[in-house]
Amino acid sequence: MATHEHELTQPVDLCTPDGLLLNPAAKGWSRFPLHRANLGGPFGLNKRWDYWAILAGDFIVSLTFADVDHLGLADVYWADLATTETGGQAIVLGAGEGISLPERPGTDPLIIDHGSFSLHITDDEEGTHLVASWVELDGRPGSLDVFVGLPSGHESLNVVIPWSDELFNFTSKHQARPALGELTVGDQRWPIGGHDGDASWGVLDVGRGRWPSRIAWNWGGGAGRSGSHVIGLQIGAKWTAGSGFTENALIVDGRLSKIGSELEWIYDWDSPMKPWQITDPNGQLDAILTPRFDKHTLVDVSPELGSEVHQVFGTWSGRLVTDDDVAIEFNDLQGFAEEARQRW
Protein backbone atom coordinates (compact mmCIF):
# COMPACT_ATOMS: atom_id res chain seq x y z
CA MET A 1 0.00 0.00 0.00
CA ALA A 2 1.17 3.53 -0.65
CA THR A 3 -0.25 7.00 -0.24
CA HIS A 4 -0.86 9.36 -3.14
CA GLU A 5 0.72 12.21 -1.15
CA HIS A 6 4.12 13.62 -2.11
CA GLU A 7 6.96 12.50 0.16
CA LEU A 8 9.69 15.06 0.92
CA THR A 9 13.26 13.93 1.52
CA GLN A 10 15.21 17.22 1.71
CA PRO A 11 15.01 20.25 4.05
CA VAL A 12 12.63 22.96 2.89
CA ASP A 13 11.33 26.35 4.04
CA LEU A 14 7.66 26.40 5.01
CA CYS A 15 7.10 29.92 3.65
CA THR A 16 8.24 32.15 0.84
CA PRO A 17 11.29 34.29 1.73
CA ASP A 18 9.09 37.14 3.05
CA GLY A 19 7.30 34.71 5.37
CA LEU A 20 3.89 35.68 3.99
CA LEU A 21 2.84 32.78 1.77
CA LEU A 22 3.15 29.01 1.71
CA ASN A 23 6.18 27.83 -0.22
CA PRO A 24 4.80 25.48 -2.93
CA ALA A 25 7.82 23.22 -2.45
CA ALA A 26 6.83 22.69 1.20
CA LYS A 27 3.66 20.77 0.35
CA GLY A 28 4.17 17.17 1.30
CA TRP A 29 5.02 14.81 4.15
CA SER A 30 8.23 13.32 5.51
CA ARG A 31 9.45 10.64 7.91
CA PHE A 32 11.62 13.10 9.85
CA PRO A 33 11.14 16.85 10.48
CA LEU A 34 12.45 18.75 7.43
CA HIS A 35 10.51 22.03 7.43
CA ARG A 36 11.86 25.38 8.66
CA ALA A 37 8.86 27.40 9.83
CA ASN A 38 9.96 30.87 8.66
CA LEU A 39 6.60 32.41 9.50
CA GLY A 40 5.97 36.12 9.04
CA GLY A 41 2.81 37.93 8.12
CA PRO A 42 0.01 39.68 10.02
CA PHE A 43 -0.16 39.50 13.80
CA GLY A 44 -2.86 37.26 15.26
CA LEU A 45 -2.91 34.33 12.84
CA ASN A 46 0.43 32.62 13.49
CA LYS A 47 0.39 29.72 15.94
CA ARG A 48 3.44 27.92 17.28
CA TRP A 49 3.44 25.16 19.87
CA ASP A 50 5.10 22.04 21.22
CA TYR A 51 2.74 19.76 23.14
CA TRP A 52 3.98 16.69 24.96
CA ALA A 53 1.98 13.88 26.53
CA ILE A 54 3.29 10.99 28.59
CA LEU A 55 1.18 7.83 28.61
CA ALA A 56 2.11 5.93 31.77
CA GLY A 57 -0.48 3.29 32.55
CA ASP A 58 -2.88 4.57 35.19
CA PHE A 59 -1.83 8.17 34.78
CA ILE A 60 -0.97 10.71 32.11
CA VAL A 61 1.03 13.92 32.06
CA SER A 62 0.91 16.68 29.46
CA LEU A 63 3.08 19.74 28.86
CA THR A 64 2.33 22.73 26.63
CA PHE A 65 4.68 25.45 25.42
CA ALA A 66 2.82 27.70 22.98
CA ASP A 67 2.87 31.10 21.29
CA VAL A 68 -0.45 31.90 19.59
CA ASP A 69 0.48 35.53 18.75
CA HIS A 70 -2.03 37.11 21.12
CA LEU A 71 -0.50 35.38 24.15
CA GLY A 72 1.97 32.78 25.36
CA LEU A 73 0.95 29.70 27.31
CA ALA A 74 2.88 27.11 29.29
CA ASP A 75 1.36 24.42 31.46
CA VAL A 76 1.76 21.08 33.15
CA TYR A 77 -1.29 18.85 33.63
CA TRP A 78 -1.56 15.41 35.15
CA ALA A 79 -4.37 12.97 35.81
CA ASP A 80 -4.63 9.70 37.70
CA LEU A 81 -6.99 7.70 35.51
CA ALA A 82 -7.81 5.24 38.28
CA THR A 83 -8.86 7.85 40.86
CA THR A 84 -9.68 10.77 38.46
CA GLU A 85 -7.48 13.04 40.61
CA THR A 86 -5.94 15.83 38.52
CA GLY A 87 -3.50 18.65 39.04
CA GLY A 88 -0.83 20.89 37.58
CA GLN A 89 -0.40 24.58 36.89
CA ALA A 90 -0.68 26.89 33.90
CA ILE A 91 0.67 30.36 33.19
CA VAL A 92 -0.47 32.82 30.54
CA LEU A 93 1.80 35.65 29.41
CA GLY A 94 1.32 38.53 27.04
CA ALA A 95 2.72 38.58 23.54
CA GLY A 96 6.53 38.74 23.59
CA GLU A 97 6.79 38.13 27.36
CA GLY A 98 9.02 35.06 27.32
CA ILE A 99 7.34 32.33 25.27
CA SER A 100 9.06 31.77 21.92
CA LEU A 101 9.73 28.70 19.79
CA PRO A 102 12.36 28.02 17.11
CA GLU A 103 11.69 27.77 13.39
CA ARG A 104 13.10 24.24 13.42
CA PRO A 105 11.52 22.16 16.22
CA GLY A 106 13.93 20.72 18.74
CA THR A 107 16.86 22.98 17.81
CA ASP A 108 16.65 25.36 20.82
CA PRO A 109 15.68 24.69 24.44
CA LEU A 110 12.17 25.77 25.44
CA ILE A 111 12.54 27.39 28.86
CA ILE A 112 10.23 29.42 31.06
CA ASP A 113 10.75 30.26 34.74
CA HIS A 114 7.89 32.35 36.08
CA GLY A 115 7.20 32.57 39.80
CA SER A 116 6.41 29.10 41.14
CA PHE A 117 6.27 27.63 37.64
CA SER A 118 9.24 26.26 35.71
CA LEU A 119 9.32 24.27 32.48
CA HIS A 120 12.46 23.21 30.58
CA ILE A 121 12.30 21.15 27.36
CA THR A 122 15.70 20.28 25.90
CA ASP A 123 16.64 18.00 23.00
CA ASP A 124 19.75 16.10 22.06
CA GLU A 125 20.46 13.33 19.58
CA GLU A 126 19.24 10.68 22.03
CA GLY A 127 15.87 12.25 22.87
CA THR A 128 14.10 14.95 24.87
CA HIS A 129 14.42 15.87 28.54
CA LEU A 130 11.26 17.24 30.16
CA VAL A 131 11.77 18.94 33.54
CA ALA A 132 9.10 20.95 35.35
CA SER A 133 8.19 22.23 38.80
CA TRP A 134 5.06 23.96 40.04
CA VAL A 135 2.74 24.44 43.00
CA GLU A 136 -0.67 22.78 43.15
CA LEU A 137 -3.78 24.76 44.09
CA ASP A 138 -3.67 23.13 47.53
CA GLY A 139 -0.06 24.21 48.04
CA ARG A 140 1.67 20.89 47.40
CA PRO A 141 4.85 21.10 45.32
CA GLY A 142 4.91 19.21 42.03
CA SER A 143 7.81 18.11 39.89
CA LEU A 144 8.39 16.14 36.72
CA ASP A 145 11.64 14.70 35.40
CA VAL A 146 11.25 12.52 32.30
CA PHE A 147 13.48 11.52 29.44
CA VAL A 148 11.69 10.59 26.21
CA GLY A 149 14.02 8.55 24.07
CA LEU A 150 14.38 8.84 20.31
CA PRO A 151 15.60 5.44 19.10
CA SER A 152 17.89 5.54 16.09
CA GLY A 153 15.84 5.66 12.89
CA HIS A 154 12.51 6.06 14.69
CA GLU A 155 10.19 7.82 12.24
CA SER A 156 7.54 10.48 12.83
CA LEU A 157 4.70 11.94 10.75
CA ASN A 158 5.57 15.39 9.40
CA VAL A 159 3.16 17.08 7.02
CA VAL A 160 1.95 20.45 5.77
CA ILE A 161 -1.80 20.97 5.61
CA PRO A 162 -2.46 23.70 2.98
CA TRP A 163 -5.85 25.41 3.27
CA SER A 164 -4.67 28.20 0.96
CA ASP A 165 -1.52 30.13 0.04
CA GLU A 166 -2.10 32.36 3.09
CA LEU A 167 -3.36 29.77 5.61
CA PHE A 168 -1.49 26.52 6.31
CA ASN A 169 0.08 24.49 9.09
CA PHE A 170 3.12 22.27 9.48
CA THR A 171 2.75 19.55 12.10
CA SER A 172 5.24 17.01 13.40
CA LYS A 173 3.63 14.12 15.25
CA HIS A 174 5.73 11.65 17.26
CA GLN A 175 4.26 8.46 18.74
CA ALA A 176 5.60 5.40 20.57
CA ARG A 177 8.76 6.99 21.95
CA PRO A 178 9.85 5.30 25.22
CA ALA A 179 9.65 7.44 28.36
CA LEU A 180 11.44 7.03 31.68
CA GLY A 181 11.33 9.17 34.82
CA GLU A 182 8.94 10.18 37.57
CA LEU A 183 6.19 12.55 38.61
CA THR A 184 6.00 13.76 42.20
CA VAL A 185 3.18 15.70 43.85
CA GLY A 186 3.52 16.31 47.56
CA ASP A 187 4.31 12.93 49.11
CA GLN A 188 2.92 11.03 46.11
CA ARG A 189 5.29 9.59 43.54
CA TRP A 190 4.44 7.97 40.23
CA PRO A 191 7.23 6.12 38.35
CA ILE A 192 7.25 6.50 34.57
CA GLY A 193 8.56 3.54 32.61
CA GLY A 194 10.46 0.53 33.84
CA HIS A 195 13.94 -0.84 33.62
CA ASP A 196 13.48 -1.57 29.92
CA GLY A 197 12.02 1.89 29.34
CA ASP A 198 9.07 0.78 27.24
CA ALA A 199 6.17 0.65 29.71
CA SER A 200 5.46 4.36 29.21
CA TRP A 201 5.37 6.38 26.02
CA GLY A 202 6.00 9.94 24.92
CA VAL A 203 3.82 11.76 22.38
CA LEU A 204 4.83 15.01 20.68
CA ASP A 205 2.64 17.40 18.68
CA VAL A 206 4.50 20.25 17.00
CA GLY A 207 2.49 23.00 15.31
CA ARG A 208 3.84 25.87 13.21
CA GLY A 209 1.40 27.66 10.98
CA ARG A 210 -1.11 30.33 10.12
CA TRP A 211 -4.64 29.24 10.97
CA PRO A 212 -8.22 30.19 10.17
CA SER A 213 -9.83 32.09 13.04
CA ARG A 214 -12.34 29.25 13.57
CA ILE A 215 -11.59 25.57 13.11
CA ALA A 216 -12.29 22.12 14.55
CA TRP A 217 -10.07 19.07 14.56
CA ASN A 218 -9.77 15.47 15.67
CA TRP A 219 -6.50 14.05 16.87
CA GLY A 220 -5.61 10.73 18.42
CA GLY A 221 -2.67 8.50 19.17
CA GLY A 222 -1.52 5.47 21.04
CA ALA A 223 1.39 3.18 21.75
CA GLY A 224 2.17 -0.25 23.12
CA ARG A 225 3.24 -3.75 22.23
CA SER A 226 1.63 -6.54 20.24
CA GLY A 227 3.74 -9.65 20.46
CA SER A 228 7.24 -8.67 19.36
CA HIS A 229 6.08 -5.43 17.72
CA VAL A 230 6.07 -1.89 19.12
CA ILE A 231 3.07 -0.06 17.68
CA GLY A 232 2.30 3.63 17.40
CA LEU A 233 -0.96 5.09 16.11
CA GLN A 234 -1.20 8.62 14.69
CA ILE A 235 -4.63 9.75 13.46
CA GLY A 236 -6.56 12.92 12.77
CA ALA A 237 -9.57 14.36 10.93
CA LYS A 238 -11.71 17.43 10.23
CA TRP A 239 -8.97 20.05 9.88
CA THR A 240 -7.29 18.16 7.03
CA ALA A 241 -10.44 17.47 4.97
CA GLY A 242 -10.19 18.70 1.39
CA SER A 243 -6.52 19.73 1.70
CA GLY A 244 -5.10 16.78 -0.22
CA PHE A 245 -3.07 15.65 2.80
CA THR A 246 -3.74 13.87 6.10
CA GLU A 247 -1.95 13.40 9.42
CA ASN A 248 -2.71 9.67 9.47
CA ALA A 249 0.00 7.05 9.92
CA LEU A 250 0.98 3.78 11.56
CA ILE A 251 4.38 3.32 13.20
CA VAL A 252 5.47 -0.29 13.65
CA ASP A 253 8.91 -0.97 15.11
CA GLY A 254 9.89 2.61 14.29
CA ARG A 255 8.90 2.43 10.60
CA LEU A 256 6.08 4.67 9.39
CA SER A 257 3.28 3.65 7.03
CA LYS A 258 1.53 6.78 5.70
CA ILE A 259 -2.25 6.63 5.30
CA GLY A 260 -3.42 9.07 2.64
CA SER A 261 -7.16 8.56 3.07
CA GLU A 262 -9.40 10.48 5.45
CA LEU A 263 -10.43 8.24 8.32
CA GLU A 264 -13.98 7.74 9.53
CA TRP A 265 -14.44 8.81 13.14
CA ILE A 266 -17.52 7.58 15.00
CA TYR A 267 -18.08 9.00 18.50
CA ASP A 268 -20.55 11.11 20.48
CA TRP A 269 -19.50 14.67 21.41
CA ASP A 270 -22.22 14.77 24.07
CA SER A 271 -21.20 11.37 25.51
CA PRO A 272 -17.43 11.29 25.10
CA MET A 273 -16.96 8.35 27.47
CA LYS A 274 -18.61 6.04 24.96
CA PRO A 275 -16.22 4.17 22.63
CA TRP A 276 -14.55 6.03 19.76
CA GLN A 277 -14.23 4.01 16.54
CA ILE A 278 -11.71 4.95 13.84
CA THR A 279 -11.78 3.23 10.45
CA ASP A 280 -9.71 3.57 7.28
CA PRO A 281 -11.96 3.01 4.24
CA ASN A 282 -8.99 1.40 2.47
CA GLY A 283 -8.54 -1.17 5.23
CA GLN A 284 -5.24 -0.21 6.88
CA LEU A 285 -6.76 0.56 10.29
CA ASP A 286 -9.82 -0.42 12.29
CA ALA A 287 -9.54 0.61 15.93
CA ILE A 288 -11.72 1.32 18.96
CA LEU A 289 -10.72 3.46 21.92
CA THR A 290 -12.36 2.55 25.21
CA PRO A 291 -12.16 5.72 27.32
CA ARG A 292 -11.26 5.80 31.00
CA PHE A 293 -11.08 9.56 31.52
CA ASP A 294 -12.34 12.71 29.80
CA LYS A 295 -10.27 15.88 30.02
CA HIS A 296 -12.92 18.48 29.19
CA THR A 297 -11.60 22.00 28.69
CA LEU A 298 -13.84 25.02 28.08
CA VAL A 299 -12.53 28.56 27.59
CA ASP A 300 -15.05 31.21 26.55
CA VAL A 301 -13.38 34.62 26.46
CA SER A 302 -15.47 36.33 23.79
CA PRO A 303 -17.38 35.50 20.58
CA GLU A 304 -14.04 35.70 18.77
CA LEU A 305 -11.80 33.93 21.30
CA GLY A 306 -12.37 30.60 23.02
CA SER A 307 -12.14 26.85 22.76
CA GLU A 308 -13.76 23.62 23.89
CA VAL A 309 -12.01 20.24 23.87
CA HIS A 310 -12.97 16.71 24.86
CA GLN A 311 -9.73 14.72 25.11
CA VAL A 312 -10.39 11.18 26.29
CA PHE A 313 -7.72 8.75 27.48
CA GLY A 314 -8.05 4.99 27.51
CA THR A 315 -7.00 1.89 25.59
CA TRP A 316 -7.04 1.01 21.89
CA SER A 317 -7.85 -2.36 20.37
CA GLY A 318 -8.14 -3.33 16.74
CA ARG A 319 -6.23 -4.31 13.63
CA LEU A 320 -3.74 -2.57 11.33
CA VAL A 321 -1.96 -3.34 8.09
CA THR A 322 1.44 -1.82 7.28
CA ASP A 323 2.63 -0.70 3.85
CA ASP A 324 4.47 -4.03 3.68
CA ASP A 325 1.15 -5.88 4.10
CA VAL A 326 1.95 -7.04 7.62
CA ALA A 327 -1.35 -7.43 9.49
CA ILE A 328 -1.25 -6.99 13.27
CA GLU A 329 -4.02 -7.28 15.82
CA PHE A 330 -3.56 -5.25 19.00
CA ASN A 331 -5.20 -4.79 22.40
CA ASP A 332 -4.72 -2.49 25.36
CA LEU A 333 -2.55 0.10 23.66
CA GLN A 334 -2.38 3.22 25.82
CA GLY A 335 -3.82 6.18 24.00
CA PHE A 336 -6.21 9.06 23.52
CA ALA A 337 -8.57 10.78 21.08
CA GLU A 338 -10.01 14.28 20.98
CA GLU A 339 -12.21 16.80 19.28
CA ALA A 340 -11.21 20.44 19.62
CA ARG A 341 -13.32 23.42 18.59
CA GLN A 342 -11.25 26.59 18.37
CA ARG A 343 -12.01 30.31 18.03
CA TRP A 344 -8.63 32.06 17.95
C-alpha positions as CSV (number, residue, x, y, z in Angstrom):
1,M,0.0,0.0,0.0
2,A,1.2,3.5,-0.7
3,T,-0.3,7.0,-0.2
4,H,-0.9,9.4,-3.1
5,E,0.7,12.2,-1.1
6,H,4.1,13.6,-2.1
7,E,7.0,12.5,0.2
8,L,9.7,15.1,0.9
9,T,13.3,13.9,1.5
10,Q,15.2,17.2,1.7
11,P,15.0,20.3,4.1
12,V,12.6,23.0,2.9
13,D,11.3,26.4,4.0
14,L,7.7,26.4,5.0
15,C,7.1,29.9,3.7
16,T,8.2,32.2,0.8
17,P,11.3,34.3,1.7
18,D,9.1,37.1,3.0
19,G,7.3,34.7,5.4
20,L,3.9,35.7,4.0
21,L,2.8,32.8,1.8
22,L,3.1,29.0,1.7
23,N,6.2,27.8,-0.2
24,P,4.8,25.5,-2.9
25,A,7.8,23.2,-2.4
26,A,6.8,22.7,1.2
27,K,3.7,20.8,0.3
28,G,4.2,17.2,1.3
29,W,5.0,14.8,4.1
30,S,8.2,13.3,5.5
31,R,9.5,10.6,7.9
32,F,11.6,13.1,9.8
33,P,11.1,16.8,10.5
34,L,12.5,18.7,7.4
35,H,10.5,22.0,7.4
36,R,11.9,25.4,8.7
37,A,8.9,27.4,9.8
38,N,10.0,30.9,8.7
39,L,6.6,32.4,9.5
40,G,6.0,36.1,9.0
41,G,2.8,37.9,8.1
42,P,0.0,39.7,10.0
43,F,-0.2,39.5,13.8
44,G,-2.9,37.3,15.3
45,L,-2.9,34.3,12.8
46,N,0.4,32.6,13.5
47,K,0.4,29.7,15.9
48,R,3.4,27.9,17.3
49,W,3.4,25.2,19.9
50,D,5.1,22.0,21.2
51,Y,2.7,19.8,23.1
52,W,4.0,16.7,25.0
53,A,2.0,13.9,26.5
54,I,3.3,11.0,28.6
55,L,1.2,7.8,28.6
56,A,2.1,5.9,31.8
57,G,-0.5,3.3,32.5
58,D,-2.9,4.6,35.2
59,F,-1.8,8.2,34.8
60,I,-1.0,10.7,32.1
61,V,1.0,13.9,32.1
62,S,0.9,16.7,29.5
63,L,3.1,19.7,28.9
64,T,2.3,22.7,26.6
65,F,4.7,25.4,25.4
66,A,2.8,27.7,23.0
67,D,2.9,31.1,21.3
68,V,-0.4,31.9,19.6
69,D,0.5,35.5,18.7
70,H,-2.0,37.1,21.1
71,L,-0.5,35.4,24.1
72,G,2.0,32.8,25.4
73,L,0.9,29.7,27.3
74,A,2.9,27.1,29.3
75,D,1.4,24.4,31.5
76,V,1.8,21.1,33.2
77,Y,-1.3,18.8,33.6
78,W,-1.6,15.4,35.2
79,A,-4.4,13.0,35.8
80,D,-4.6,9.7,37.7
81,L,-7.0,7.7,35.5
82,A,-7.8,5.2,38.3
83,T,-8.9,7.9,40.9
84,T,-9.7,10.8,38.5
85,E,-7.5,13.0,40.6
86,T,-5.9,15.8,38.5
87,G,-3.5,18.7,39.0
88,G,-0.8,20.9,37.6
89,Q,-0.4,24.6,36.9
90,A,-0.7,26.9,33.9
91,I,0.7,30.4,33.2
92,V,-0.5,32.8,30.5
93,L,1.8,35.7,29.4
94,G,1.3,38.5,27.0
95,A,2.7,38.6,23.5
96,G,6.5,38.7,23.6
97,E,6.8,38.1,27.4
98,G,9.0,35.1,27.3
99,I,7.3,32.3,25.3
100,S,9.1,31.8,21.9
101,L,9.7,28.7,19.8
102,P,12.4,28.0,17.1
103,E,11.7,27.8,13.4
104,R,13.1,24.2,13.4
105,P,11.5,22.2,16.2
106,G,13.9,20.7,18.7
107,T,16.9,23.0,17.8
108,D,16.6,25.4,20.8
109,P,15.7,24.7,24.4
110,L,12.2,25.8,25.4
111,I,12.5,27.4,28.9
112,I,10.2,29.4,31.1
113,D,10.7,30.3,34.7
114,H,7.9,32.3,36.1
115,G,7.2,32.6,39.8
116,S,6.4,29.1,41.1
117,F,6.3,27.6,37.6
118,S,9.2,26.3,35.7
119,L,9.3,24.3,32.5
120,H,12.5,23.2,30.6
121,I,12.3,21.1,27.4
122,T,15.7,20.3,25.9
123,D,16.6,18.0,23.0
124,D,19.7,16.1,22.1
125,E,20.5,13.3,19.6
126,E,19.2,10.7,22.0
127,G,15.9,12.2,22.9
128,T,14.1,14.9,24.9
129,H,14.4,15.9,28.5
130,L,11.3,17.2,30.2
131,V,11.8,18.9,33.5
132,A,9.1,21.0,35.4
133,S,8.2,22.2,38.8
134,W,5.1,24.0,40.0
135,V,2.7,24.4,43.0
136,E,-0.7,22.8,43.2
137,L,-3.8,24.8,44.1
138,D,-3.7,23.1,47.5
139,G,-0.1,24.2,48.0
140,R,1.7,20.9,47.4
141,P,4.8,21.1,45.3
142,G,4.9,19.2,42.0
143,S,7.8,18.1,39.9
144,L,8.4,16.1,36.7
145,D,11.6,14.7,35.4
146,V,11.3,12.5,32.3
147,F,13.5,11.5,29.4
148,V,11.7,10.6,26.2
149,G,14.0,8.6,24.1
150,L,14.4,8.8,20.3
151,P,15.6,5.4,19.1
152,S,17.9,5.5,16.1
153,G,15.8,5.7,12.9
154,H,12.5,6.1,14.7
155,E,10.2,7.8,12.2
156,S,7.5,10.5,12.8
157,L,4.7,11.9,10.7
158,N,5.6,15.4,9.4
159,V,3.2,17.1,7.0
160,V,1.9,20.4,5.8
161,I,-1.8,21.0,5.6
162,P,-2.5,23.7,3.0
163,W,-5.9,25.4,3.3
164,S,-4.7,28.2,1.0
165,D,-1.5,30.1,0.0
166,E,-2.1,32.4,3.1
167,L,-3.4,29.8,5.6
168,F,-1.5,26.5,6.3
169,N,0.1,24.5,9.1
170,F,3.1,22.3,9.5
171,T,2.7,19.6,12.1
172,S,5.2,17.0,13.4
173,K,3.6,14.1,15.3
174,H,5.7,11.7,17.3
175,Q,4.3,8.5,18.7
176,A,5.6,5.4,20.6
177,R,8.8,7.0,22.0
178,P,9.8,5.3,25.2
179,A,9.6,7.4,28.4
180,L,11.4,7.0,31.7
181,G,11.3,9.2,34.8
182,E,8.9,10.2,37.6
183,L,6.2,12.6,38.6
184,T,6.0,13.8,42.2
185,V,3.2,15.7,43.8
186,G,3.5,16.3,47.6
187,D,4.3,12.9,49.1
188,Q,2.9,11.0,46.1
189,R,5.3,9.6,43.5
190,W,4.4,8.0,40.2
191,P,7.2,6.1,38.4
192,I,7.2,6.5,34.6
193,G,8.6,3.5,32.6
194,G,10.5,0.5,33.8
195,H,13.9,-0.8,33.6
196,D,13.5,-1.6,29.9
197,G,12.0,1.9,29.3
198,D,9.1,0.8,27.2
199,A,6.2,0.6,29.7
200,S,5.5,4.4,29.2
201,W,5.4,6.4,26.0
202,G,6.0,9.9,24.9
203,V,3.8,11.8,22.4
204,L,4.8,15.0,20.7
205,D,2.6,17.4,18.7
206,V,4.5,20.3,17.0
207,G,2.5,23.0,15.3
208,R,3.8,25.9,13.2
209,G,1.4,27.7,11.0
210,R,-1.1,30.3,10.1
211,W,-4.6,29.2,11.0
212,P,-8.2,30.2,10.2
213,S,-9.8,32.1,13.0
214,R,-12.3,29.2,13.6
215,I,-11.6,25.6,13.1
216,A,-12.3,22.1,14.5
217,W,-10.1,19.1,14.6
218,N,-9.8,15.5,15.7
219,W,-6.5,14.0,16.9
220,G,-5.6,10.7,18.4
221,G,-2.7,8.5,19.2
222,G,-1.5,5.5,21.0
223,A,1.4,3.2,21.7
224,G,2.2,-0.2,23.1
225,R,3.2,-3.7,22.2
226,S,1.6,-6.5,20.2
227,G,3.7,-9.6,20.5
228,S,7.2,-8.7,19.4
229,H,6.1,-5.4,17.7
230,V,6.1,-1.9,19.1
231,I,3.1,-0.1,17.7
232,G,2.3,3.6,17.4
233,L,-1.0,5.1,16.1
234,Q,-1.2,8.6,14.7
235,I,-4.6,9.7,13.5
236,G,-6.6,12.9,12.8
237,A,-9.6,14.4,10.9
238,K,-11.7,17.4,10.2
239,W,-9.0,20.0,9.9
240,T,-7.3,18.2,7.0
241,A,-10.4,17.5,5.0
242,G,-10.2,18.7,1.4
243,S,-6.5,19.7,1.7
244,G,-5.1,16.8,-0.2
245,F,-3.1,15.7,2.8
246,T,-3.7,13.9,6.1
247,E,-1.9,13.4,9.4
248,N,-2.7,9.7,9.5
249,A,0.0,7.0,9.9
250,L,1.0,3.8,11.6
251,I,4.4,3.3,13.2
252,V,5.5,-0.3,13.7
253,D,8.9,-1.0,15.1
254,G,9.9,2.6,14.3
255,R,8.9,2.4,10.6
256,L,6.1,4.7,9.4
257,S,3.3,3.7,7.0
258,K,1.5,6.8,5.7
259,I,-2.3,6.6,5.3
260,G,-3.4,9.1,2.6
261,S,-7.2,8.6,3.1
262,E,-9.4,10.5,5.4
263,L,-10.4,8.2,8.3
264,E,-14.0,7.7,9.5
265,W,-14.4,8.8,13.1
266,I,-17.5,7.6,15.0
267,Y,-18.1,9.0,18.5
268,D,-20.6,11.1,20.5
269,W,-19.5,14.7,21.4
270,D,-22.2,14.8,24.1
271,S,-21.2,11.4,25.5
272,P,-17.4,11.3,25.1
273,M,-17.0,8.3,27.5
274,K,-18.6,6.0,25.0
275,P,-16.2,4.2,22.6
276,W,-14.6,6.0,19.8
277,Q,-14.2,4.0,16.5
278,I,-11.7,4.9,13.8
279,T,-11.8,3.2,10.4
280,D,-9.7,3.6,7.3
281,P,-12.0,3.0,4.2
282,N,-9.0,1.4,2.5
283,G,-8.5,-1.2,5.2
284,Q,-5.2,-0.2,6.9
285,L,-6.8,0.6,10.3
286,D,-9.8,-0.4,12.3
287,A,-9.5,0.6,15.9
288,I,-11.7,1.3,19.0
289,L,-10.7,3.5,21.9
290,T,-12.4,2.5,25.2
291,P,-12.2,5.7,27.3
292,R,-11.3,5.8,31.0
293,F,-11.1,9.6,31.5
294,D,-12.3,12.7,29.8
295,K,-10.3,15.9,30.0
296,H,-12.9,18.5,29.2
297,T,-11.6,22.0,28.7
298,L,-13.8,25.0,28.1
299,V,-12.5,28.6,27.6
300,D,-15.0,31.2,26.6
301,V,-13.4,34.6,26.5
302,S,-15.5,36.3,23.8
303,P,-17.4,35.5,20.6
304,E,-14.0,35.7,18.8
305,L,-11.8,33.9,21.3
306,G,-12.4,30.6,23.0
307,S,-12.1,26.8,22.8
308,E,-13.8,23.6,23.9
309,V,-12.0,20.2,23.9
310,H,-13.0,16.7,24.9
311,Q,-9.7,14.7,25.1
312,V,-10.4,11.2,26.3
313,F,-7.7,8.8,27.5
314,G,-8.0,5.0,27.5
315,T,-7.0,1.9,25.6
316,W,-7.0,1.0,21.9
317,S,-7.8,-2.4,20.4
318,G,-8.1,-3.3,16.7
319,R,-6.2,-4.3,13.6
320,L,-3.7,-2.6,11.3
321,V,-2.0,-3.3,8.1
322,T,1.4,-1.8,7.3
323,D,2.6,-0.7,3.9
324,D,4.5,-4.0,3.7
325,D,1.1,-5.9,4.1
326,V,1.9,-7.0,7.6
327,A,-1.4,-7.4,9.5
328,I,-1.3,-7.0,13.3
329,E,-4.0,-7.3,15.8
330,F,-3.6,-5.2,19.0
331,N,-5.2,-4.8,22.4
332,D,-4.7,-2.5,25.4
333,L,-2.5,0.1,23.7
334,Q,-2.4,3.2,25.8
335,G,-3.8,6.2,24.0
336,F,-6.2,9.1,23.5
337,A,-8.6,10.8,21.1
338,E,-10.0,14.3,21.0
339,E,-12.2,16.8,19.3
340,A,-11.2,20.4,19.6
341,R,-13.3,23.4,18.6
342,Q,-11.3,26.6,18.4
343,R,-12.0,30.3,18.0
344,W,-8.6,32.1,18.0
